């Protein structure tokens, strides 16, 4: 639900999501230029279909953009 260059920004989003009951976590990812990104992830869904549905519900409820990615993908 977010990607930041500064960990403090990612931690802020994790905290705001936690207050709303989401189990968010930070996953550190390097892009193809070697830059470090701190991505904020929620959920762990067994199928693409369940991830798509949860992303739709989250976007409607929280008015935040979502991206569905495999665990270590940017």
N, CA, C and O atoms as a GROMACS GRO file, in nm:
protein
  296
    1UNK      N    1   0.081  -0.121   0.000
    1UNK     CA    2   0.000   0.000   0.000
    1UNK      C    3   0.085   0.126   0.000
    1UNK      O    4   0.031   0.237   0.000
    2UNK      N    5   0.218   0.110   0.000
    2UNK     CA    6   0.304   0.226  -0.006
    2UNK      C    7   0.448   0.187  -0.032
    2UNK      O    8   0.490   0.076   0.000
    3UNK      N    9   0.523   0.280  -0.090
    3UNK     CA   10   0.666   0.258  -0.114
    3UNK      C   11   0.736   0.390  -0.088
    3UNK      O   12   0.700   0.494  -0.144
    4UNK      N   13   0.838   0.386  -0.004
    4UNK     CA   14   0.904   0.507   0.040
    4UNK      C   15   1.055   0.489   0.035
    4UNK      O   16   1.106   0.378   0.049
    5UNK      N   17   1.126   0.597   0.016
    5UNK     CA   18   1.272   0.593   0.020
    5UNK      C   19   1.322   0.610   0.163
    5UNK      O   20   1.434   0.569   0.194
    6UNK      N   21   1.242   0.669   0.249
    6UNK     CA   22   1.280   0.690   0.390
    6UNK      C   23   1.198   0.597   0.478
    6UNK      O   24   1.075   0.595   0.470
    7UNK      N   25   1.266   0.522   0.562
    7UNK     CA   26   1.198   0.425   0.649
    7UNK      C   27   1.100   0.493   0.745
    7UNK      O   28   0.999   0.434   0.782
    8UNK      N   29   1.130   0.616   0.785
    8UNK     CA   30   1.042   0.686   0.877
    8UNK      C   31   0.903   0.707   0.814
    8UNK      O   32   0.802   0.700   0.884
    9UNK      N   33   0.898   0.731   0.685
    9UNK     CA   34   0.769   0.747   0.617
    9UNK      C   35   0.692   0.616   0.612
    9UNK      O   36   0.571   0.613   0.633
   10UNK      N   37   0.764   0.507   0.587
   10UNK     CA   38   0.700   0.375   0.586
   10UNK      C   39   0.649   0.340   0.725
   10UNK      O   40   0.538   0.290   0.740
   11UNK      N   41   0.729   0.368   0.827
   11UNK     CA   42   0.689   0.339   0.965
   11UNK      C   43   0.566   0.420   1.005
   11UNK      O   44   0.480   0.370   1.078
   12UNK      N   45   0.558   0.543   0.957
   12UNK     CA   46   0.441   0.626   0.985
   12UNK      C   47   0.315   0.564   0.928
   12UNK      O   48   0.212   0.558   0.995
   13UNK      N   49   0.322   0.516   0.804
   13UNK     CA   50   0.206   0.452   0.743
   13UNK      C   51   0.170   0.323   0.816
   13UNK      O   52   0.052   0.295   0.838
   14UNK      N   53   0.269   0.244   0.854
   14UNK     CA   54   0.243   0.121   0.929
   14UNK      C   55   0.168   0.155   1.058
   14UNK      O   56   0.072   0.087   1.094
   15UNK      N   57   0.212   0.259   1.127
   15UNK     CA   58   0.145   0.300   1.250
   15UNK      C   59   0.002   0.344   1.229
   15UNK      O   60  -0.087   0.307   1.306
   16UNK      N   61  -0.022   0.422   1.124
   16UNK     CA   62  -0.159   0.466   1.094
   16UNK      C   63  -0.248   0.348   1.059
   16UNK      O   64  -0.365   0.344   1.098
   17UNK      N   65  -0.194   0.253   0.984
   17UNK     CA   66  -0.273   0.135   0.949
   17UNK      C   67  -0.300   0.047   1.070
   17UNK      O   68  -0.408  -0.010   1.083
   18UNK      N   69  -0.203   0.036   1.160
   18UNK     CA   70  -0.220  -0.043   1.281
   18UNK      C   71  -0.334   0.013   1.367
   18UNK      O   72  -0.412  -0.063   1.425
   19UNK      N   73  -0.343   0.145   1.374
   19UNK     CA   74  -0.452   0.207   1.450
   19UNK      C   75  -0.588   0.172   1.392
   19UNK      O   76  -0.689   0.176   1.463
   20UNK      N   77  -0.592   0.138   1.265
   20UNK     CA   78  -0.717   0.100   1.200
   20UNK      C   79  -0.738  -0.052   1.200
   20UNK      O   80  -0.836  -0.101   1.145
   21UNK      N   81  -0.644  -0.126   1.262
   21UNK     CA   82  -0.662  -0.269   1.274
   21UNK      C   83  -0.592  -0.354   1.169
   21UNK      O   84  -0.610  -0.476   1.166
   22UNK      N   85  -0.513  -0.292   1.083
   22UNK     CA   86  -0.442  -0.368   0.980
   22UNK      C   87  -0.308  -0.418   1.034
   22UNK      O   88  -0.242  -0.352   1.114
   23UNK      N   89  -0.270  -0.536   0.991
   23UNK     CA   90  -0.140  -0.591   1.025
   23UNK      C   91  -0.045  -0.558   0.910
   23UNK      O   92  -0.027  -0.638   0.819
   24UNK      N   93   0.014  -0.441   0.917
   24UNK     CA   94   0.103  -0.394   0.810
   24UNK      C   95   0.247  -0.422   0.850
   24UNK      O   96   0.281  -0.431   0.968
   25UNK      N   97   0.332  -0.435   0.748
   25UNK     CA   98   0.474  -0.460   0.772
   25UNK      C   99   0.555  -0.389   0.666
   25UNK      O  100   0.504  -0.354   0.559
   26UNK      N  101   0.682  -0.368   0.698
   26UNK     CA  102   0.773  -0.304   0.604
   26UNK      C  103   0.860  -0.412   0.541
   26UNK      O  104   0.919  -0.495   0.610
   27UNK      N  105   0.867  -0.410   0.408
   27UNK     CA  106   0.953  -0.501   0.333
   27UNK      C  107   1.051  -0.415   0.254
   27UNK      O  108   1.011  -0.332   0.173
   28UNK      N  109   1.179  -0.437   0.279
   28UNK     CA  110   1.284  -0.361   0.212
   28UNK      C  111   1.315  -0.426   0.078
   28UNK      O  112   1.342  -0.546   0.071
   29UNK      N  113   1.311  -0.347  -0.028
   29UNK     CA  114   1.330  -0.396  -0.165
   29UNK      C  115   1.430  -0.305  -0.237
   29UNK      O  116   1.429  -0.184  -0.218
   30UNK      N  117   1.515  -0.364  -0.318
   30UNK     CA  118   1.604  -0.287  -0.405
   30UNK      C  119   1.546  -0.284  -0.545
   30UNK      O  120   1.498  -0.385  -0.595
   31UNK      N  121   1.550  -0.166  -0.608
   31UNK     CA  122   1.501  -0.158  -0.746
   31UNK      C  123   1.615  -0.188  -0.843
   31UNK      O  124   1.726  -0.219  -0.801
   32UNK      N  125   1.587  -0.180  -0.972
   32UNK     CA  126   1.686  -0.216  -1.073
   32UNK      C  127   1.802  -0.116  -1.082
   32UNK      O  128   1.901  -0.142  -1.152
   33UNK      N  129   1.791  -0.004  -1.012
   33UNK     CA  130   1.899   0.094  -1.008
   33UNK      C  131   1.978   0.084  -0.876
   33UNK      O  132   2.065   0.166  -0.849
   34UNK      N  133   1.945  -0.017  -0.796
   34UNK     CA  134   2.014  -0.037  -0.670
   34UNK      C  135   1.966   0.049  -0.555
   34UNK      O  136   2.027   0.050  -0.448
   35UNK      N  137   1.858   0.123  -0.575
   35UNK     CA  138   1.804   0.206  -0.468
   35UNK      C  139   1.721   0.120  -0.373
   35UNK      O  140   1.654   0.026  -0.415
   36UNK      N  141   1.726   0.154  -0.245
   36UNK     CA  142   1.648   0.084  -0.144
   36UNK      C  143   1.513   0.153  -0.128
   36UNK      O  144   1.504   0.275  -0.116
   37UNK      N  145   1.408   0.072  -0.129
   37UNK     CA  146   1.273   0.120  -0.105
   37UNK      C  147   1.217   0.045   0.015
   37UNK      O  148   1.244  -0.074   0.034
   38UNK      N  149   1.141   0.114   0.097
   38UNK     CA  150   1.073   0.055   0.211
   38UNK      C  151   0.925   0.046   0.174
   38UNK      O  152   0.854   0.146   0.176
   39UNK      N  153   0.881  -0.074   0.140
   39UNK     CA  154   0.744  -0.093   0.097
   39UNK      C  155   0.659  -0.135   0.216
   39UNK      O  156   0.703  -0.211   0.302
   40UNK      N  157   0.538  -0.085   0.219
   40UNK     CA  158   0.443  -0.120   0.325
   40UNK      C  159   0.344  -0.220   0.265
   40UNK      O  160   0.278  -0.192   0.165
   41UNK      N  161   0.336  -0.334   0.328
   41UNK     CA  162   0.252  -0.443   0.279
   41UNK      C  163   0.147  -0.481   0.383
   41UNK      O  164   0.172  -0.473   0.504
   42UNK      N  165   0.032  -0.521   0.334
   42UNK     CA  166  -0.070  -0.580   0.421
   42UNK      C  167  -0.116  -0.709   0.356
   42UNK      O  168  -0.114  -0.722   0.233
   43UNK      N  169  -0.156  -0.801   0.436
   43UNK     CA  170  -0.215  -0.924   0.386
   43UNK      C  171  -0.116  -1.026   0.335
   43UNK      O  172  -0.001  -0.996   0.305
   44UNK      N  173  -0.166  -1.146   0.325
   44UNK     CA  174  -0.094  -1.260   0.270
   44UNK      C  175  -0.204  -1.351   0.215
   44UNK      O  176  -0.268  -1.425   0.290
   45UNK      N  177  -0.224  -1.344   0.087
   45UNK     CA  178  -0.341  -1.409   0.028
   45UNK      C  179  -0.300  -1.530  -0.054
   45UNK      O  180  -0.202  -1.525  -0.129
   46UNK      N  181  -0.374  -1.639  -0.040
   46UNK     CA  182  -0.335  -1.764  -0.106
   46UNK      C  183  -0.355  -1.764  -0.258
   46UNK      O  184  -0.293  -1.843  -0.329
   47UNK      N  185  -0.443  -1.677  -0.307
   47UNK     CA  186  -0.468  -1.674  -0.451
   47UNK      C  187  -0.468  -1.529  -0.500
   47UNK      O  188  -0.491  -1.435  -0.423
   48UNK      N  189  -0.443  -1.514  -0.627
   48UNK     CA  190  -0.450  -1.382  -0.688
   48UNK      C  191  -0.590  -1.324  -0.674
   48UNK      O  192  -0.606  -1.204  -0.649
   49UNK      N  193  -0.691  -1.406  -0.691
   49UNK     CA  194  -0.829  -1.360  -0.683
   49UNK      C  195  -0.860  -1.302  -0.545
   49UNK      O  196  -0.925  -1.198  -0.535
   50UNK      N  197  -0.815  -1.370  -0.438
   50UNK     CA  198  -0.842  -1.319  -0.304
   50UNK      C  199  -0.766  -1.189  -0.279
   50UNK      O  200  -0.816  -1.100  -0.210
   51UNK      N  201  -0.646  -1.177  -0.333
   51UNK     CA  202  -0.569  -1.053  -0.319
   51UNK      C  203  -0.637  -0.938  -0.392
   51UNK      O  204  -0.644  -0.826  -0.341
   52UNK      N  205  -0.687  -0.964  -0.512
   52UNK     CA  206  -0.757  -0.862  -0.589
   52UNK      C  207  -0.881  -0.814  -0.515
   52UNK      O  208  -0.908  -0.694  -0.509
   53UNK      N  209  -0.956  -0.906  -0.459
   53UNK     CA  210  -1.077  -0.869  -0.386
   53UNK      C  211  -1.043  -0.786  -0.262
   53UNK      O  212  -1.107  -0.684  -0.236
   54UNK      N  213  -0.943  -0.827  -0.186
   54UNK     CA  214  -0.904  -0.751  -0.068
   54UNK      C  215  -0.852  -0.613  -0.106
   54UNK      O  216  -0.879  -0.515  -0.036
   55UNK      N  217  -0.778  -0.604  -0.215
   55UNK     CA  218  -0.728  -0.474  -0.262
   55UNK      C  219  -0.845  -0.382  -0.296
   55UNK      O  220  -0.841  -0.262  -0.266
   56UNK      N  221  -0.947  -0.436  -0.358
   56UNK     CA  222  -1.065  -0.356  -0.393
   56UNK      C  223  -1.133  -0.304  -0.267
   56UNK      O  224  -1.168  -0.186  -0.259
   57UNK      N  225  -1.152  -0.390  -0.170
   57UNK     CA  226  -1.218  -0.351  -0.044
   57UNK      C  227  -1.133  -0.247   0.029
   57UNK      O  228  -1.187  -0.147   0.078
   58UNK      N  229  -1.003  -0.269   0.037
   58UNK     CA  230  -0.914  -0.176   0.106
   58UNK      C  231  -0.917  -0.039   0.038
   58UNK      O  232  -0.925   0.064   0.106
   59UNK      N  233  -0.910  -0.037  -0.094
   59UNK     CA  234  -0.910   0.090  -0.168
   59UNK      C  235  -1.038   0.168  -0.142
   59UNK      O  236  -1.035   0.290  -0.123
   60UNK      N  237  -1.152   0.098  -0.143
   60UNK     CA  238  -1.279   0.165  -0.118
   60UNK      C  239  -1.287   0.219   0.024
   60UNK      O  240  -1.333   0.331   0.046
   61UNK      N  241  -1.243   0.139   0.120
   61UNK     CA  242  -1.255   0.176   0.261
   61UNK      C  243  -1.156   0.285   0.301
   61UNK      O  244  -1.192   0.378   0.373
   62UNK      N  245  -1.031   0.274   0.255
   62UNK     CA  246  -0.926   0.364   0.302
   62UNK      C  247  -0.889   0.474   0.203
   62UNK      O  248  -0.813   0.565   0.237
   63UNK      N  249  -0.941   0.466   0.083
   63UNK     CA  250  -0.912   0.565  -0.021
   63UNK      C  251  -0.761   0.577  -0.047
   63UNK      O  252  -0.708   0.687  -0.064
   64UNK      N  253  -0.693   0.463  -0.050
   64UNK     CA  254  -0.551   0.455  -0.080
   64UNK      C  255  -0.531   0.365  -0.201
   64UNK      O  256  -0.604   0.269  -0.220
   65UNK      N  257  -0.433   0.397  -0.282
   65UNK     CA  258  -0.400   0.311  -0.395
   65UNK      C  259  -0.343   0.180  -0.344
   65UNK      O  260  -0.280   0.174  -0.239
   66UNK      N  261  -0.366   0.076  -0.420
   66UNK     CA  262  -0.311  -0.055  -0.386
   66UNK      C  263  -0.240  -0.114  -0.507
   66UNK      O  264  -0.273  -0.083  -0.621
   67UNK      N  265  -0.144  -0.198  -0.478
   67UNK     CA  266  -0.073  -0.271  -0.581
   67UNK      C  267  -0.058  -0.414  -0.531
   67UNK      O  268  -0.022  -0.436  -0.415
   68UNK      N  269  -0.084  -0.508  -0.616
   68UNK     CA  270  -0.069  -0.648  -0.579
   68UNK      C  271   0.064  -0.695  -0.633
   68UNK      O  272   0.091  -0.690  -0.753
   69UNK      N  273   0.148  -0.742  -0.540
   69UNK     CA  274   0.282  -0.785  -0.577
   69UNK      C  275   0.319  -0.913  -0.501
   69UNK      O  276   0.277  -0.932  -0.387
   70UNK      N  277   0.398  -0.998  -0.565
   70UNK     CA  278   0.454  -1.109  -0.489
   70UNK      C  279   0.542  -1.054  -0.378
   70UNK      O  280   0.586  -0.939  -0.386
   71UNK      N  281   0.569  -1.132  -0.277
   71UNK     CA  282   0.635  -1.086  -0.156
   71UNK      C  283   0.763  -1.006  -0.182
   71UNK      O  284   0.776  -0.896  -0.128
   72UNK      N  285   0.855  -1.055  -0.261
   72UNK     CA  286   0.982  -0.985  -0.282
   72UNK      C  287   0.987  -0.900  -0.408
   72UNK      O  288   1.095  -0.857  -0.450
   73UNK      N  289   0.874  -0.873  -0.468
   73UNK     CA  290   0.871  -0.791  -0.590
   73UNK      C  291   0.843  -0.646  -0.555
   73UNK      O  292   0.775  -0.617  -0.456
   74UNK      N  293   0.896  -0.556  -0.637
   74UNK     CA  294   0.873  -0.413  -0.616
   74UNK      C  295   0.754  -0.366  -0.692
   74UNK      O  296   0.720  -0.248  -0.686
   0.00000   0.00000   0.00000
